[in-house]
C-alpha cells in the first residue's frame, strides 16, 4: 500500500473546538480546513458515515456523505487506528456535534493492530507499557500524565533559569561509581580497555564546576541505579541536581519549597489538590522536623545518634529489620526512621539533621559533629528530595570516603568509592555551597496524580520477554 509522503495539515482539533464553539445546531461555517489524526471510532449508516478523529490536541467528528465525499465506500471501511488526512468544511450537525464535513481524504498510515476496547482503552498492563505508542492513543489519562510531566520539566527549567542557575551537562560514563549510595550499572570501553559505570548521580562533577567558578549550576539528566523495579523505582530516571555557592541547607530548603510549589501552580493552576483521593497541598512553607524527633515519636521514647547502638539495634529487631554488623548508631537511627516514619509523612515536610554515617558528602552540623546539615523532603509517604550543606574540607572528605571503602569491604554494595580527582578538586577550594537532588519522576507522580512511576515515564524498564 502506497501512502502519501506529506499532508498539507493546517488545523488542530482543540483549536477547531475553540474557534467554532459559537456555531449553532445545523450551522455551517463556510471555512474549509485540512485536519489529520487517527480514526478512533467509526460507524456507517447507509449513505452516511461518522468517525471520531483524534490528534495530539483533542478530538473532532468527521461527517461523511456519500454524495459529497470522494471515496466514500473506502472511508466507511477504515480500520480503527488508521491515520487519515481530511479536507472539509467545519459544521455543526443538527444533533449539535462540531464536525468536519468530509469532501476528500487520504489514508496516511494503516493500523494493523487493534487499539483496545473503544470505551475502556487498553487494560493489559504489560501491553500498555511494552507498547506505549498504542497506550497513548487508547488511554487519554496516559497522555495527560506524560503531558503534565513535560509541562513540569519546562517549569522546573524556567524557574532555575530565573534564579540565575546555569544549565550544564556532565558525563554519564564514569570511571568511578560515586556521588550517591547505590549499586551501579557496569559497562566496558574497549578502546580504553577499562570498566566504566553509568552515573548514579552527577553530584561530584557539578561541585567541581562550582570550584571552577560557576556559582549556580543545575543539570536535568538521566541517572542509573542497578536496583529493583517497584511502583516508586525505575533503574533509569531523571534527576534535577542543583548547587549554589554561598548557600547552606536552610537556604536550599527555602528554594525547594518555592520551586515545587511554584511548579505545581504553573502546571495545575493551584497548590491545593488531591493525590490518590486524599487532599494534598504543595503550598509553602513546609514544616521542618529532625530525624531524631520523628523517630522518637514513632517508637515512644527518646532516640538519637547518641543512643547506644545496641539499643537502636534492639528497636530495629523488634520491627523485623535485619541489622548489619557494620552499622553504627547513625545508620541504625536512619533505618529506624525509615521503618517507622517514612510512609506516614503525607504533606510535604523536611526531615533534617541526618547522621554523618549515612551522609558521606554532607557538612557536619555546627552544633553536633555526629550530625550533618542535611535534609530530605518527603511527600505522600516517599522521599522527594535530598540536599545539604556540602562538605568542602578535603581532609574530612577523604576520611569519609575511606569509611565508605571499609563498608564496601564489609559487604555494602551501595558504598561509595574513593574519588581522588574529586578530593583534589576540593583542595583547590570549594566555597560554602548547598546542593540539591530532586527525582523528577516522583515529582511527576504527584503532579499527575499517578500511583506508579511507570505511568509518568514514557517507556519504563520492563522484564524482557522470554521465548
HELIX and SHEET records of a PDB file:
HELIX    1   1 UNK A   13  UNK A   19  1                                   7    
HELIX    2   2 UNK A   72  UNK A   75  1                                   4    
HELIX    3   3 UNK A  125  UNK A  130  1                                   6    
HELIX    4   4 UNK A  132  UNK A  138  1                                   7    
HELIX    5   5 UNK A  140  UNK A  162  1                                  23    
HELIX    6   6 UNK A  203  UNK A  211  1                                   9    
HELIX    7   7 UNK A  249  UNK A  268  1                                  20    
HELIX    8   8 UNK A  291  UNK A  299  1                                   9    
HELIX    9   9 UNK A  309  UNK A  317  1                                   9    
HELIX   10  10 UNK A  329  UNK A  340  1                                  12    
HELIX   11  11 UNK A  342  UNK A  344  5                                   3    
HELIX   12  12 UNK A  356  UNK A  358  5                                   3    
HELIX   13  13 UNK A  394  UNK A  409  1                                  16    
HELIX   14  14 UNK A  420  UNK A  428  1                                   9    
HELIX   15  15 UNK A  440  UNK A  448  1                                   9    
HELIX   16  16 UNK A  453  UNK A  456  5                                   4    
SHEET    1   A 6 UNK A  28  UNK A  45  0                                        
SHEET    2   A 6 UNK A  48  UNK A  54 -1                                        
SHEET    3   A 6 UNK A  59  UNK A  65 -1                                        
SHEET    4   A 6 UNK A  98  UNK A 109  1                                        
SHEET    5   A 6 UNK A  83  UNK A  92 -1                                        
SHEET    6   A 6 UNK A  28  UNK A  45 -1                                        
SHEET    1   B 8 UNK A 166  UNK A 167  0                                        
SHEET    2   B 8 UNK A 216  UNK A 224  1                                        
SHEET    3   B 8 UNK A 236  UNK A 245 -1                                        
SHEET    4   B 8 UNK A 433  UNK A 439 -1                                        
SHEET    5   B 8 UNK A 382  UNK A 389 -1                                        
SHEET    6   B 8 UNK A 374  UNK A 379 -1                                        
SHEET    7   B 8 UNK A 349  UNK A 352 -1                                        
SHEET    8   B 8 UNK A 287  UNK A 290  1                                        
SHEET    1   C 3 UNK A 173  UNK A 174  0                                        
SHEET    2   C 3 UNK A 194  UNK A 198 -1                                        
SHEET    3   C 3 UNK A 186  UNK A 189 -1                                        
SHEET    1   D 2 UNK A 272  UNK A 275  0                                        
SHEET    2   D 2 UNK A 278  UNK A 281 -1                                        
END                                                                             
